[in-house]
Structure formats: structure tokens, C-alpha cells
Amino acid sequence: MKWPSDRISKSSPKSFGMYEKARKLMDQGIDVIHLEVGMPSFDTPQHIKDGAIAALQGGLVHYGDFAGNAGLRRAIVKRLADHNAVNFSENEIVVTNGLTHASYAVMMAAIDPGDEVILLEPYYPQHVNKIELAGGKVVLAPLDKARNFAIDPQTIEARITPKTKMICLVNPANPTGRVYSREELQSFADIAIRHDLLVLSDEVYEQIVYDGAEHISIASLPGMRERTFSLFAFTKAYAMDGWRIGYIAADARYMPAILKITMNDVAHVNVFIQEGARAALEGPQDVIREMLDDDKRRRDLVVSRMNQMSGVNCATPEGTIYAYPDISATGKSSAKVAEEILEQCHVVTEAGSFYGAAGDGHLRICFGAEPYERIEEALNRMARYFADCGE
Ligand SMILES: Cc1ncc(COP(=O)(O)O)c(C=O)c1O
């Protein structure tokens, strides 16, 4: 008997990057500092928990609407109009189990075997897996490293073939920490429109922006709403990663196919969890400000300390919870540097090349998961490592 299916055996092996190597140290009881996993360090705000608890206590325990609770979808529609400058109706929203599920549903609904999907590189690795599971072919378009990983329209356009079906955008970008400007997004949109392509827009970090940076939803640009799948989640900004909730906003014409996937994989998202998400949207938003101020403090620590280390050049992330310092002056591959930092400093970082070959020469440092003092300790250890590299 053939096992597993071609769908599985032909897709890239699942990798958790450096975490797998760190696990071995942790199993030996070694205290490692985690600068690799993109997990918020805060507890979910109380009013959000209360929203879910009240729904549960009130008996919201039975099957619900496949697309999501009507009240939550109404709140999402309002949010999209107020914050993202895009108008959708309730039947153009599908509530999902986080952004992971949203992107899976879109890929499965949109991609036929052999279709090509362009990913900007460095990319978010999960998107590779999903394109491959859907039978599609990943085509990489490197971002412009010399301009701090800016969108490079010529590079994207050069990769378009008659088989190109979709381009993926992650904005704010993981792993680079970029928040794309209106001009960059317009150049991206022009290509999508000129070649009649679909766009998957991963906006999981939409609210994690600093220093007045403006996050612009690509669907708000002229001609883009009708070709864009705008994906959001409560994961990062509301510290709800374990809750598993997000949503897809897309033109009504795409929804029957998307629902065909989500109805079959999860039926619908847990109904009382959805009421927590609704409380997140309808409740006070100053909780996000407080968390962001804390993230920014840790970001500034990482950037200033990394820039003092020999052979390290760290751009200031405009958004997300990641710094992506250039460590190419060490003369070593990013995988080697990440491994040595793990072995010698017991600090887990992620090799830049985990996000594609174009990311080699960089490390991804998550400053959003560990407390300030732990990050400081990690940086002290890493400073010693980079000082030794220079000798
Ligand atoms: C770019 C990006 N997309 C999607 C996800 C997954 O989000 P969720 O936990 O909502 O599934 C992450 C998580 O780190 C991410 O960085």
C-alpha cells in the first residue's frame, strides 16, 4: 500500500527550524533563551476572556454558522471599514482557526496542480508548505536586500509566466520587520492587475507597527479588492495565539469555494471563542498600545545592542516582533551562526536562510516572546560570541 499520498511526499518536509535543535538542550535541563518563536509574551486581556466565558456560561455550545458567528462578522466588517479602508459585507467574511487556517483554505480553494505562486523572499515558511500541499509550484522573487528588503517590481515581473496564478504578500513582513510603503504596494498592485493575478495578503502583524509607521491593506488600493484575499488574525495584537482565531475577507464571488474547504476541514470555528474575538474588536483598544510600548522597548534594546556587536548590522524593524540583523561580516552562513549561538550561548535564534536562500547572512531575532531582562541576558551572551568571531 502506498503511504503517504503524493500530496504529502512531494511537499517540503516540515521543519521547526532551530527549535528542534534547542529541544535537545532543553531535554537535558539546560536553560535556553528563546529568541526564535514568534509568540506574544502577554496574557490575553481580561475583557476578551470574559467575552468567551460569558458566551460559554450563557449556553453558546452548539453548532454555529459555517462562516462564523453573525455578531463577530459584523464587528469584522466594521473594523475593516474603520481601520483597513476596505468595505466588505458580512457574507464576504469567513472566520478561521487563525491565519494558518485562513491561508490553507485560500490555497486549497485557489490553486490547481501546476499553478505557480510567487513568494517574496525571505518568505514565511508556512506559505511554502501550503502552496505545495495544494499542488502548486513555489516561485521565489527575492526582495531587494540592498534597500532593506524593499519590494522589487522588476524581479517579481520577471518571474511571471502563463502559469502564475497568485502572488503572496506578508505585510508587515516576517522575517524582515518591514512595513511596506504605499509606493511599494502600488508597484505590487500594478503587477497583479496587469497580469490578472490573485493576491494572498497575510496581515497577521497589521497592528504591530512602530514610530508612526502606517500599515496599508493592499485590498484598499484601486482595483485590488476584487483580486485580494485579505487575511487577519487575533493572534499577535490581542495575545490570542493559543485561541486560534482569524478571518478571511474577500469578494463574495470567492466565498462558496472557500467555505467548501473550511466546512470540510473544521466545519466552523469554536462558537464561544468567537465571542472572545468579538469582545477584542468591540472592547477597549488601549490594551494594544500598552503591549506595543513594551514590544518597542524590547525592539530598541535589541537594535541598539546588536549594532554595538562586531560584524553585526541591524536595521530597525518598522513592524512585527522580529529584528533581522545582517551578520554576513562574520563570513559564516547564517545556519552556522545560529547553531553556534545555540551551542555556545544557549540562545535560540533563527537562521536567516530558514526563510529562503535570499535571507542567508541574516539572523531572525524575536524580541516579542521573552521578558526584557531575559533578552538583555541573551544579548550579553551573544555580544561575547560576536566578539570572539571577530578575533
Ligand atoms: C507571517 C505569519 N503568518 C501567519 C502566522 C500564523 O498565524 P496564526 O497563529 O494566526 O495561525 C504567523 C505566525 O507567526 C506569521 O508570522
The ligand as an SDF file (V2000), in Angstrom:
LIG
                    3D

 16 16  0  0  0  0  0  0  0  0999 V2000
    3.5550   35.8900    8.6970 C   0  0  0  0  0  0  0  0  0  0  0  0
    2.7520   34.9610    9.5570 C   0  0  0  0  0  0  0  0  0  0  0  0
    1.6230   34.4350    9.0640 N   0  0  0  0  0  0  0  0  0  0  0  0
    0.8800   33.5930    9.7900 C   0  0  0  0  0  0  0  0  0  0  0  0
    1.2330   33.2330   11.0680 C   0  0  0  0  0  0  0  0  0  0  0  0
    0.3820   32.2560   11.8220 C   0  0  0  0  0  0  0  0  0  0  0  0
   -0.6280   32.9420   12.4790 O   0  0  0  0  0  0  0  0  0  0  0  0
   -1.7350   32.1630   13.3470 P   0  0  0  0  0  0  0  0  0  0  0  0
   -1.0850   31.8010   14.6460 O   0  0  0  0  0  0  0  0  0  0  0  0
   -2.8530   33.1520   13.4800 O   0  0  0  0  0  0  0  0  0  0  0  0
   -2.1470   30.9750   12.5990 O   0  0  0  0  0  0  0  0  0  0  0  0
    2.4000   33.7590   11.6350 C   0  0  0  0  0  0  0  0  0  0  0  0
    2.8250   33.3730   12.9910 C   0  0  0  0  0  0  0  0  0  0  0  0
    3.9050   33.6380   13.4500 O   0  0  0  0  0  0  0  0  0  0  0  0
    3.1910   34.6310   10.8470 C   0  0  0  0  0  0  0  0  0  0  0  0
    4.3330   35.1440   11.3200 O   0  0  0  0  0  0  0  0  0  0  0  0
  1  2  1  0
  2  3  1  0
  2 15  2  0
  3  4  2  0
  4  5  1  0
  5  6  1  0
  5 12  2  0
  6  7  1  0
  7  8  1  0
  8  9  2  0
  8 10  1  0
  8 11  1  0
 12 13  1  0
 12 15  1  0
 13 14  2  0
 15 16  1  0
M  END
$$$$
